[in-house]
Amino acid sequence: MLLNGEHIVNVGNNDQSNTNVPEYNKMIDQAKKMPLGDARNAMWAKLDELFMKNDAGWAPFMNRQWPKYVSPRLHGLVFNGNYFELFPSMYLSK
């Protein structure tokens, strides 16, 4: 999570706003350990609400849509929000 103050470093800092709220850091650590599912999604939603309401290190201004054109032959499609498709992992079957 980009707003986890436990990961602020001098070089290569992903937490560019230097947000460090110990209570939220604990919640982030807890959410990362939870299994995928509704409870984990609810925890992330709660964190989103808390950050935006109380301690926003930045403000979102858009939510872009990136259409994906796929086929049943396409395998290994991995989407990464920073790098988009990871082409080396993709391949076509016959």
C-alpha positions as CSV (number, residue, x, y, z in Angstrom):
1,M,0.0,0.0,0.0
2,L,1.4,3.3,-1.0
3,L,0.3,5.1,2.1
4,N,1.8,2.7,4.7
5,G,4.2,4.9,6.7
6,E,6.2,1.8,7.8
7,H,7.8,1.8,4.4
8,I,9.0,5.5,4.1
9,V,12.6,5.5,3.0
10,N,15.1,8.2,1.9
11,V,15.6,6.8,-1.6
12,G,13.0,5.3,-3.8
13,N,10.1,6.1,-1.5
14,N,6.7,4.9,-2.8
15,D,4.9,6.9,-0.1
16,Q,5.4,10.2,-1.9
17,S,3.2,12.1,0.5
18,N,5.1,10.7,3.5
19,T,1.7,9.7,5.1
20,N,2.3,7.9,8.3
21,V,-0.7,7.1,10.5
22,P,0.2,4.3,12.8
23,E,-3.5,3.2,13.2
24,Y,-3.9,2.9,9.5
25,N,-0.5,1.2,9.1
26,K,-1.8,-1.6,11.4
27,M,-5.0,-1.9,9.4
28,I,-3.0,-2.1,6.2
29,D,-0.8,-4.9,7.6
30,Q,-3.9,-6.7,8.8
31,A,-5.7,-6.4,5.5
32,K,-2.7,-7.7,3.6
33,K,-2.7,-10.9,5.7
34,M,-6.4,-11.6,5.2
35,P,-7.6,-14.2,2.7
36,L,-9.2,-12.9,-0.5
37,G,-12.9,-12.3,0.0
38,D,-15.6,-10.0,1.3
39,A,-13.9,-9.3,4.7
40,R,-10.7,-8.2,3.1
41,N,-12.5,-6.1,0.5
42,A,-14.4,-4.4,3.4
43,M,-11.2,-3.7,5.2
44,W,-9.7,-2.0,2.1
45,A,-12.9,0.0,1.6
46,K,-12.7,1.2,5.2
47,L,-9.1,2.3,4.7
48,D,-10.0,4.1,1.5
49,E,-12.8,5.9,3.4
50,L,-10.6,6.8,6.4
51,F,-7.8,8.1,4.2
52,M,-10.1,10.2,2.0
53,K,-12.1,11.6,4.9
54,N,-9.3,12.3,7.4
55,D,-5.7,12.0,6.1
56,A,-5.6,12.2,2.3
57,G,-2.0,12.3,1.2
58,W,-3.3,12.9,-2.3
59,A,-6.6,13.1,-4.1
60,P,-7.8,10.9,-6.9
61,F,-9.0,12.9,-9.9
62,M,-10.0,10.2,-12.4
63,N,-10.6,6.5,-12.9
64,R,-9.4,5.5,-16.4
65,Q,-10.9,2.6,-18.2
66,W,-8.5,0.4,-20.1
67,P,-10.3,-2.0,-22.4
68,K,-8.8,-5.5,-22.8
69,Y,-9.2,-7.4,-26.0
70,V,-8.7,-11.0,-25.3
71,S,-9.5,-14.4,-26.8
72,P,-9.8,-18.0,-25.4
73,R,-6.3,-18.5,-26.9
74,L,-4.7,-15.8,-24.8
75,H,-3.0,-17.0,-21.6
76,G,-0.9,-15.4,-19.0
77,L,-2.5,-12.0,-19.2
78,V,-1.4,-10.1,-16.0
79,F,-2.5,-6.6,-15.5
80,N,-0.3,-4.3,-13.4
81,G,-1.6,-0.8,-12.6
82,N,2.0,0.6,-13.0
83,Y,3.1,-1.2,-16.1
84,F,-0.3,-2.3,-17.6
85,E,0.0,-5.6,-19.5
86,L,3.1,-7.7,-18.7
87,F,3.8,-8.9,-22.2
88,P,6.5,-11.4,-21.3
89,S,4.0,-13.5,-19.4
90,M,1.5,-13.6,-22.3
91,Y,1.2,-16.4,-24.9
92,L,-1.2,-17.8,-27.4
93,S,-2.4,-21.4,-27.5
94,K,-3.3,-23.2,-30.7
